[in-house]
Amino acid sequence: MSNGSELKSPAAKALREAGFVPLPRLWVTPDQLEVIKRIAEGNSDVVNEIRRKANHQHPNSRPNSLCDKIDDASRSDKPSID
């Protein structure tokens, strides 16, 4: 489970400034998760570029891919994305 620190990172701030919002913990069916993944993956190039620029300015930050988290969660038996 997350302690929320990644939501305060320089990359998270840059993403918010670009109009993105974090996906809260939700309960969805596997079919709904697939739709969410497709939507999020459509943003991956832009999100990764924003993170790269923000993390370049703040080298102590680690990138954290939402698509990777969603993908990992869909492969496990866990019911939520942490």
N, C-alpha and C positions, 0 to 999 in steps of 0.2 A: 504494500500500500504506500502511496505517495505521501510525503509530508508537506507537499505544496511548494517546496523551494524552487522547483523547475518553473512554476508559474510566476516567479519573481525575477527570473534570470534576464540578462540583457537581451537575449534572443526573444523571450516571451514579450518583453516590453516593445521590441521592434515589430513583432508580429501584430500586437494589439494596435500599434500606431498605423500599421498597414491595413487595418480593418478586420483582422482575424480574431476569433474568440476561441478559447479552449473548449473542448467537448467535455461536459461534465459526466460523471458516472451515471450511466443509464443501463436499464435492463431492456434488452432487445432480443428478438428471435434471430437465429442464424441467418435467415434470409434478409432481415433488416440490416444485420451487421455487414453483409455483402454489399448492400446499397451504400451504406455509410463509408465503407472502405473505398468503393469506386469514386465517390464524391471527394473524399479526402485525398486519394491518390492523384486526382486531377489538379490539386493544388501543390503537389510535392515539389515541382521545380521552383515555383515562386517561394514557397516556405523555406526550402533548403537554401536558396540564394539569400533570403533575408537573414536566416540563422548564420550563414557563412559570414556575411558582412558584420553582423552583431558580435559574433564570437571572435572575429578577427580583431575587433576593437577591444574585446575582453577575453584574453587567452585562457583565463581560468574557467571559463564556461564550457560545458560539454553540450554538443548538439543532441537533441532528443527527438527522434522521428515519430510523429503521431501514427503514420502509416505502419511503421515497424511495430509499435505497440498494438495496434489493431490487428495486424497480421499475426503477431505472436499469440494474442488472446484467442483468435479464431482457431488456432491450431491446438489449443489446450482445452482442458475440461473446466477451466475456471469460468464462472459466469459473468465476470466483469473485467474491465480494463483498468489495471492499476498502474 
